[in-house]
Amino acid sequence: MTRPGSGMRPFSIKAKLGTLVVVSVFITTGLLIVALRTRTEFQFITVFSVIATLLITQFVAHGLTAPLDEMRAVARSISHGDYTRRVSGAGRRDELGDLAQTINRMADDLEAEDRHRKELVANVSHELRTPIAALRAVLENVVDGVSAADPETMHTALKQTERLGRLVETLLDLSRLDNGVVTLKARRFEVWPYLSGVLKEANLAASQRRLSSGSGNHSRTDVHLHLDVSPPELTAHADAERLHQVVANLIDNAVRHSPPHGRVTVLARRGPYPESLVLEVIDEGPGIPEAERYRVFERFNRGQSPSPHGPGSDGGTGLGLAIARWAVDLHGGRIGVAESTRGCRIQVTLPGLSERRD
């Protein structure tokens, strides 16, 4: 199969050079015929032919080299860290137009990556500063004698230390995923007991954290978790540890945005392939605006919807859904926000034993 752009196109550089040769030959031949019929001396005809050919060649060469000079200038700017410049010849219908589009796309990607890197540094600094400041305040009070080193004070310090540990572990997970060092250990398992254990762990963790604030995970115990697996004997083939990250983070996000005494439902259904799985986590919160759905799986994105359970509630680190997306990608699956008449409905599809993407 021929790749796009590999053949002769009407406006390609090959076509232009071929046209240049044909035009030069026609000019020379025409002048020779004129010379024979008018008995003009051949030296004049030769001079006219050379001049006409040079003028045409210069015109074509300028059209080819001018964009290359601009591309070189833009590439030099990109190499120096300036990702704002773009090549203006992206609309050309030849190989130089394709090259200009490629350079512009590369500049767009590098500009986005640079912006994300700066946002990452700023957000990580902010996330680390909050528990460190709280921990420092507790320890300073103990050292200055303002408060005693009683179990309650030490419990508060421990909670902030645990929050730091969770944040660092989350960042390490992201680093492993980015570097491609995470491998899948897929196995067959029964879905109902597996998901039931994940929900029990989520309830237990929330109960243990309910006295802490800003722990980085939800500490609400008023939200009811409901599991719906059909058929009950459903099995799937996936990495249980990575799938645990997906489900736990989706539940954490759903509980955090649920109204008081709300309900979060985890549904599991058989997928289209052998041992494949379709998971849905549904809450009764304010939902996600359609314009924001493409951003919810970005790092440190907390969304624009106000908290349904009051100000000052834990907004999380904004990393949970990003980790869920990468864990699903490792399986070759899909994750996204599905249409829902109420609240938010996030759907995960795992391919099971089907051929995974490269």
Secondary structure, DSSP 4 states (H G I P E B T S, - for coil): -PPTTSS--TTSHHHHHHHHHHHHHHHHHHHHHHHHHHT--HHHHHHHHHHHHHHHHHHHHHHHHHHHHHHHHHHHHHHTT------GGGG-SSHHHHHHHHHHHHHHHHHHHHHHHHHHHHHHHHHHHHHHHHHHHHHHHHHTTSS---HHHHHHHHHHHHHHHHHHHHHHHHHHHHHT-----EEEEEHHHHHHHHHHHHHHHHHHHTT-SS-SS----SSEEEEEEESTT-EEEEEHHHHHHHHHHHHHHHHHTSPTT-EEEEEEEE-SSTT-EEEEEE--S----GGGGGGTTSTT---SSPPTT-TT-----S-HHHHHHHHHHHHT-EEEEEP-SSS-EEEEEE-TTSPPP-
